[in-house]
Amino acid sequence: MKTLRRRTKVAAIGFMLAMPGVIAAPNVEAAQTIYNTSMPSVMRVAIRENNASGEPDPRGRIIYVQAVPFVTYCEDVLPNEWFPSWRPEALKAGAMAVKMFAWYHHLHPVTIDGFTFDVDNTTNFQHFQDLSSQPTTNAAFAAIQNVAYTRPNGEIIELNYSAGYQNDPNWQYRNAQKMAQWGTEYWAERGQNYVQILQFYYQNRALMKLQS
């Protein structure tokens, strides 16, 4: 957006649309979950060439891979995907999507042209811009830093998102298990908190409390 376009001990807290309830810790086998996978400490970010307008080019040549602390990475993505002026609950929903997207791709690195990395700095993954963090988006990330949004068994999956349409709930994205960036602001304007916003777009998910 901006160009609006994507060993830890845990206690599980499940939320239904109408009423919260407690989810018991399940037996987990091969899945990569918050029960057997720590939150990343560092993201490997492939830096691509800029296009003529000075923006990172999704088709540009990879110049190098930058190691970025995980929290710093998320803080330097969020204001480039969500408008920092948006309501706090919209930004918190965005922060969770950015965090879980990054965590998932850290677990599924790729190798292109001899470079191995988790994500690049373009909208191929998420728009990362070094030193671009903002106070409002940093506060949103801090608010969700100790929780994760996963499958009910704790499995880490990416939370996909796309721009969507302004002043619209963007129901079509709910059916696709994708969150509309404009939709987060739409629902925040109408008094929904970030958990309710996440629940609207992603079905069969649970909010999990992380404890170090």
N, C-alpha and C positions, 0 to 999 in steps of 0.2 A: 504494500500500500504506500501511501505518500504518492505513489503512482498507483494507488489502490489496485492491486491486481487481482505466502504460503508458509563393606558389608553394612547395609542399613537395616535397622529394626523398624518395623512399621506397625501402626495400628490402623485398621481399615474403618473408614466412616462412609457409609453408603447413603446416597440421597435419592429418594423417589421424587417425582414431580410435585406431589402433594405433601408428602410427609417423610422426614428423615428417619432412617433406621440403621441399626448396626449390622455390619457384614462380618461374619466370622472369618478368620484367616483360613483359606482353603489349603488343601494339599496341592503343592505345585511340583510339576515334574520338569519337562524340558523347556517350557516357555521361559523367555527372558522377562523376569518380573522384578518388581521392587523388593521382593523377598530374597532374590539371589543376585541382584545387579545393583551396584551403587550408582548414584547419580554421578555423571561425568565430572571430572575436575577440569578437563581441558577439551576444547573443540579444535579439530584440525580443519582450517578454513582455506580452501583454494581461492586465491585471488586472481580474478580474470582481468584481461585488458578492458579498458573503458571504451565505450562507443563514441561517436562524434560529439554527442551532447555531454560527455563527461560522466555518464552513468556506467556502472559495471555492465558489461555486455554478456548476456547468457551464452552467446556463441563465441565469445572472445577466447583467445589463447590463455591458458593457465600460465601465469608468470611465476608464482611460488605458492607454497602452502604456509600459512601463518598459524601458529599455536596461540589460541586465545582462551583465557580462563572461562569456564562455562558460564558463570554469572555475568561476566563482562560481555561475553558473546550475546547472551539473551538481552542484556540492557542496550547493546548496540544494534540489535535487530528491531526491538519493539517500536521505537519512534519512527522507524522507516517502513513499518507495516501498518501501524495504527497511528492516527493523528494524536499527538500529545495533548491537544486541547479537548479531547473527548472526555466523557464522564468516567469517573474512577472505575465503576463496575464494568464498563466496556473495555477499559484498559486492562483490568484484571483478567477478564476472559481472554483477551488477546495475549497477555503474558503467559497464561497457562498453555495456550495453543503453541506459542513460540517455544516454550520450555519443553513440552512433550514431543514436538516435532524434532527439536534438536537432540533430545535424549535418544529417541528412536534411531535417528540417522547416525549418531555416535556408535550405536550397536551394529550398524550396517554400512560400514565404510565402502567406498568405491575406489577403483584405480583407473585413471584416465591419462593417457599420454605419459605414463611413467610416474604420475603423481598419485599417491594414496591419500585420501582425505575423507572427512565426514560429510561436509557440505561445501558449497562454494559461496561466494559473496553476492550472488545474483538471485533473481526470482526463480531460477532453476530449483532452488531450495528456499532460502529466505534472504531478504535484502539486508545484508550486513554492511555497516559503514563504521569504521573504526572511530572512536571518540565522538560518537553522535548521541550518547545517552542524554536523557532529559529528566528533570526532577519528577515530573508527573508519571512518566513511564517507569522510572526507577522505583518509585513508591508502589506502583502496581505490581512490579515483579517481587519486591520485598514482601508484599502482602500474601503472595502465593508460594513463596520460596520453600516452605516446609510441608507442602502438600503436592500430590500428583493426581492426575486424572487418567485412569486406566480402565482396562476391562475389570469386571468384578473379581477375577482371580489375581489381579495385580499385574497382568501382562502389560508391558510397555508397548504402546502403539502410537503411531504418529497421529496428531490431530490436524487434519488438513483444513485449509481455509482459502477463501477467495473473496474478491471485492464485494460481489453482490450488488444490490440496487439500493440507492438512498431512499430513506423514508418508507421502508418496506420491511416486513418481517423475514422475507426471503425463505418461504416455506420449501421451495425447490431444493435448497441446500440441505435442509433437514433430511429429506428423503435420500440424499446422497452421502450422508454422514460427513458433511463438510460445513464449516461455520462461515457465515457471511460477515465480513468485516463491518460493512455498513449495518448489518443486522444487529451486531453487538451494541452499537450506539442507539439504534432504534429501540431495542428492549431496555437499555439503561435509561433512556429518556422516559420510559413508562414504568420505572420503579423496580425493574427486575435486578436482582443481584447477580454476581458473576456466575454462581453455581447454577442458578435458574437459566441463565443464558446458555451455559455449556450443556445443560440437560435438554434444552430445546433442540439444539443442533446435533448432539451426539447421543444416540441411544445405546443402552446396555453398557453404560460406563459408571464408574464409581469414583468418588473423591477419596483419596487415601492420605492419611497423615503420616509423614515421614519423621522418624525419630533417630537421631544419630547416637 
